């Protein structure tokens, strides 16, 4: 039976002292929170989203292709019709 070689651990460089966990950390100026720039065409607009079955998503994509338009335009049209239906 062969004997295993013993592992010898070499001492590593001393670790720097741990930072005080209570002390606040200052962020560099470029990492400070600043308001995100908003694209001009998205100003004063909000996202409307939902989770739909795959079949619904596929129907929407097919309709976009057939009508040569975007899902954004079709959803806007659908919401406009819905608001007219309920007189909102």
N, C-alpha and C positions, 0 to 999 in steps of 0.2 A: 504494500500500500504506500502511495506517495504522500508526502507531507505537504501541507499547504504553506505557501509563503505568508509570512505575517505582514500585515499592512502596517506601515509606519506613517503616522500622520505628522506632517511637517507643520510647525507653528506658522500660522498665517500672519499677515501684517495686522497690527493692532487695529481694532475697529474704532472709528471716531466716536466720541461720546454721543449718546442719543439726544436728539433735540427734545426740549421741554414740550410735552404734549399739550400743555395748557397755553403756551405762548402762541399768539396769533401769527400767522405767516402772511407777510406782505407780498402781493402779486406785483410783478413788473408792470410797467405802464402799458405795454402792449397786450398783456393778459387781463387787464382790468375789464370789468363788464362794461360794454358800451352798447347802446341801442343798435340793433341790426339795421342795415340799409334796406329799405323796401323798394322793390321795383316800381317804377312809375305806373305801370298798368295794373298794379295790385293795391295801390293806395285806396283806403276807405273800402276795402273788400274783406270778406271773411270766407273761410273754407266751410263747405257743407259736404259731409261725407257720410257713408253708410256701409254696412256689410251686407252683401247680397250673394245669393247662390251663384255658382259658376255658370249655370245656364243663363241667368239674367245678365251677367257680365258679358258672355259670349254674344247674346242678342244685341246688346248695346254696341259692342265692337263691330258686329256685322252691319248694323244700321249706320254706324259712322262711315264704314267703308262704302256702302251703297249710296249714301247721300253725300259723300265726299265732304264731310264736316268733322268736327271734334266732338268728343263726349261732353265737353264743357258747353258747347252751343246747344246740343240736344237736351242736356239737363236743364239749362236755362229755359228752353222752350217748354219743357214738361212742367217746370215749376210755375211759369207764367200761366199756362193752361189750368193748373191746379188752383192758383190764386183766383183766376177768373171764375172758375167753377164755384168756389166758396165765397166769392165776392169780397176778397181780402184786399 
